[in-house]
Amino acid sequence: MSGLRARAGEYLAMRRALGFRLTTQGRHLMSFVRFCEERFADRVTTELAVEWATQAGRGSGDEVYQARKLDTVRIFARHLQALDPATEVPPEDVLSRRQGRARPYLYSPGEIAALMRTAGDLAPPLRARTWRTLIGLLAVTGMRQGEACRLGRDDVDLNAGTIVIEDSKFGKSRMVFLHPTAEAALRAYARTRDEAFPEPAADTFLVNSQGRPLDGHNLPHTFAPLARAAGIQAAPGQRAPRLHDLRHVFTVATLLDWYRDGGDVQARLPVLSTWLGHVDPKSTYWYLSAVPELLALAAGRIERADEEAGQ
């Protein structure tokens, strides 16, 4: 084992012990370590880090993706520099971040219904029921797909109408509340699941056709053809619809309702941030610029406030 690999392993173990999952970051960091080992390098340099972050492969043409990969190495390098002063920390501005976040695909209620109908045609029957439940759950709670896959049976309290999300993206826990119709749908799913597997093979609430936990990395392979079969496609030049976009739909619908009701959206945003599991409210504010209708409503609210102030 190379010295760099050992230090990367120790670093990840330390961060994870503090509550950080580092799933993607860990995968990227070990990819960088392999890249260095192939070049017989045992020390982080800016040149190596940039070459690795911009190499051909998945997302290779996406400047933001490249910059985020480099961020993983930069944070690791800062840690290493305390142990080895010769370690180079890649500068913050070495890669451009000009490309902003891609605008999400916002499903209409009819499209969500079409997705659920199409999911109902999957085989075997439990797989169909699981996918219908997953799509509906993401649409009405806004949780991340990985969070839904990891939900334990004890995390879903159908008597209280609550779901506790443990070990979220940033190591925090939170509670979301269910509408009675969502409770009923989840209760029906649980009955079907338990009839198929009277002796649970997994502790997760959602299971695959073998009774095992859903694999979040495999979800896109099922969802992409599902969306096509439902007749859902993005406009030319736009990113293809994703399962994760259901989270965006929930967020946008919530914000639009607040604006239309005339409530104090700014005061409510921290509540929505907590519900979504955002560490920084800026992640929630992003929706105001990502969706034209939200931006128009926000601008109209500001204009009315200015007019009232001038009277």
FITORMAR-192290 format. One record per residue (C-alpha): residue in one letter; x, y, z. Coordinates in steps of 0.2 Angstrom, whole numbers. Example, Ala and Ser with C-alpha at 12.3 -4.5 7.8 and 13.67 -1.06 7.14 Angstrom:
BEGIN
A	62	-22	39;
S	68	-5	36;
//
This chain:
BEGIN
M	0	0	0;
S	7	17	-5;
G	9	30	8;
L	-3	42	0;
R	-16	28	0;
A	-14	25	18;
R	-15	43	22;
A	-31	45	12;
G	-39	30	21;
E	-34	38	38;
Y	-42	54	32;
L	-58	47	26;
A	-60	36	42;
M	-57	52	53;
R	-70	62	43;
R	-83	48	43;
A	-80	46	62;
L	-86	64	63;
G	-102	60	55;
F	-98	64	36;
R	-103	50	24;
L	-91	56	10;
T	-98	43	-2;
T	-95	53	-18;
Q	-80	62	-11;
G	-72	46	-5;
R	-74	38	-22;
H	-66	53	-30;
L	-52	54	-18;
M	-47	35	-20;
S	-48	38	-39;
F	-36	52	-37;
V	-25	41	-26;
R	-25	27	-40;
F	-21	41	-53;
C	-6	46	-43;
E	0	28	-40;
E	-1	24	-59;
R	12	39	-60;
F	22	33	-45;
A	18	49	-36;
D	17	49	-17;
R	14	67	-14;
V	0	79	-19;
T	4	92	-32;
T	-7	105	-41;
E	-1	98	-58;
L	-7	80	-53;
A	-23	86	-46;
V	-28	97	-61;
E	-23	83	-73;
W	-34	70	-64;
A	-49	82	-62;
T	-49	86	-80;
Q	-45	69	-88;
A	-57	62	-100;
G	-72	52	-93;
R	-89	55	-85;
G	-93	73	-84;
S	-76	78	-92;
G	-83	92	-101;
D	-92	100	-86;
E	-82	113	-78;
V	-92	113	-62;
Y	-90	94	-60;
Q	-71	96	-63;
A	-70	110	-50;
R	-80	99	-37;
K	-68	85	-40;
L	-53	96	-37;
D	-62	103	-21;
T	-61	85	-14;
V	-42	84	-17;
R	-39	102	-11;
I	-48	98	6;
F	-37	82	8;
A	-21	92	3;
R	-25	105	17;
H	-26	90	29;
L	-10	83	22;
Q	0	99	23;
A	0	99	42;
L	9	82	41;
D	20	85	26;
P	23	104	22;
A	29	99	5;
T	11	95	0;
E	4	107	-13;
V	-14	114	-10;
P	-22	117	-27;
P	-27	136	-28;
E	-46	140	-27;
D	-47	148	-44;
V	-36	135	-54;
L	-52	128	-63;
S	-66	139	-69;
R	-84	137	-61;
R	-92	148	-74;
Q	-106	135	-78;
G	-120	136	-66;
R	-131	122	-59;
A	-141	115	-73;
R	-160	119	-72;
P	-170	104	-66;
Y	-184	96	-75;
L	-200	101	-67;
Y	-213	87	-69;
S	-231	92	-70;
P	-244	83	-59;
G	-249	74	-75;
E	-231	68	-78;
I	-229	62	-61;
A	-245	52	-62;
A	-239	45	-79;
L	-223	40	-71;
M	-232	31	-57;
R	-244	22	-70;
T	-229	17	-80;
A	-220	11	-65;
G	-235	0	-61;
D	-231	-10	-77;
L	-214	-16	-71;
A	-211	-34	-66;
P	-212	-43	-54;
P	-226	-35	-45;
L	-216	-30	-29;
R	-204	-21	-40;
A	-218	-11	-48;
R	-225	-7	-31;
T	-208	-2	-24;
W	-205	10	-39;
R	-223	18	-38;
T	-220	21	-19;
L	-203	28	-22;
I	-209	40	-35;
G	-223	46	-24;
L	-213	47	-8;
L	-200	58	-17;
A	-213	69	-25;
V	-223	73	-8;
T	-208	74	4;
G	-194	81	-7;
M	-181	69	1;
R	-166	64	-8;
Q	-167	47	-17;
G	-152	40	-7;
E	-162	45	9;
A	-177	36	3;
C	-166	20	-1;
R	-159	20	17;
L	-175	23	26;
G	-176	10	40;
R	-193	2	44;
D	-192	10	61;
D	-189	27	53;
V	-206	27	46;
D	-220	29	59;
L	-236	27	50;
N	-246	30	66;
A	-239	46	70;
G	-237	51	51;
T	-219	55	52;
I	-203	49	44;
V	-186	52	53;
I	-171	54	40;
E	-155	48	49;
D	-138	50	42;
S	-142	62	28;
K	-130	70	16;
F	-122	81	29;
G	-123	69	43;
K	-138	77	51;
S	-155	70	55;
R	-172	78	52;
M	-191	73	53;
V	-204	76	39;
F	-222	74	41;
L	-234	64	30;
H	-251	69	22;
P	-264	56	27;
T	-265	50	8;
A	-246	47	9;
E	-248	37	25;
A	-261	26	17;
A	-250	23	2;
L	-235	18	13;
R	-246	7	23;
A	-252	-2	8;
Y	-235	-4	2;
A	-229	-11	18;
R	-243	-24	18;
T	-238	-29	0;
R	-219	-30	5;
D	-223	-40	21;
E	-234	-52	11;
A	-220	-55	-1;
F	-206	-57	13;
P	-214	-62	29;
E	-196	-64	36;
P	-187	-48	31;
A	-171	-50	22;
A	-167	-31	25;
D	-172	-18	38;
T	-175	-5	25;
F	-193	1	22;
L	-191	0	3;
V	-185	-16	-5;
N	-181	-23	-22;
S	-189	-39	-29;
Q	-177	-50	-19;
G	-181	-41	-3;
R	-165	-32	-2;
P	-161	-14	0;
L	-163	-3	-16;
D	-146	1	-23;
G	-146	20	-26;
H	-133	19	-40;
N	-144	8	-50;
L	-160	19	-49;
P	-155	29	-65;
H	-154	13	-76;
T	-173	9	-72;
F	-179	27	-71;
A	-172	33	-88;
P	-182	20	-98;
L	-197	23	-87;
A	-197	41	-91;
R	-196	38	-109;
A	-210	25	-108;
A	-221	38	-99;
G	-218	50	-114;
I	-208	62	-104;
Q	-193	71	-112;
A	-183	87	-110;
A	-183	101	-122;
P	-168	101	-134;
G	-152	106	-126;
Q	-159	103	-108;
R	-153	89	-96;
A	-164	73	-97;
P	-177	71	-83;
R	-170	63	-67;
L	-178	54	-52;
H	-169	68	-41;
D	-179	81	-50;
L	-194	76	-40;
R	-186	84	-25;
H	-185	100	-35;
V	-203	99	-40;
F	-208	98	-22;
T	-197	113	-17;
V	-203	124	-31;
A	-221	119	-28;
T	-219	124	-10;
L	-211	141	-14;
L	-224	145	-27;
D	-238	141	-15;
W	-230	153	-2;
Y	-229	167	-14;
R	-246	165	-21;
D	-253	165	-3;
G	-244	181	0;
G	-235	174	15;
D	-217	180	21;
V	-207	169	10;
Q	-190	175	17;
A	-195	171	34;
R	-201	153	29;
L	-186	149	19;
P	-176	143	34;
V	-190	131	38;
L	-189	124	20;
S	-170	123	21;
T	-172	112	37;
W	-185	101	29;
L	-175	98	14;
G	-159	95	24;
H	-149	110	17;
V	-135	115	28;
D	-134	132	19;
P	-150	142	15;
K	-141	148	-1;
S	-145	130	-8;
T	-163	134	-5;
Y	-162	152	-12;
W	-155	145	-28;
Y	-172	140	-33;
L	-178	158	-34;
S	-166	161	-49;
A	-168	143	-57;
V	-186	144	-60;
P	-193	159	-70;
E	-210	159	-62;
L	-202	160	-45;
L	-191	174	-50;
A	-205	183	-57;
L	-215	181	-41;
A	-201	187	-31;
A	-197	202	-41;
G	-216	207	-41;
R	-215	205	-22;
I	-200	217	-21;
E	-208	230	-33;
R	-224	230	-22;
A	-214	232	-6;
D	-204	247	-14;
E	-220	255	-20;
E	-228	254	-2;
A	-212	261	5;
G	-213	276	-7;
Q	-231	280	-2;
//
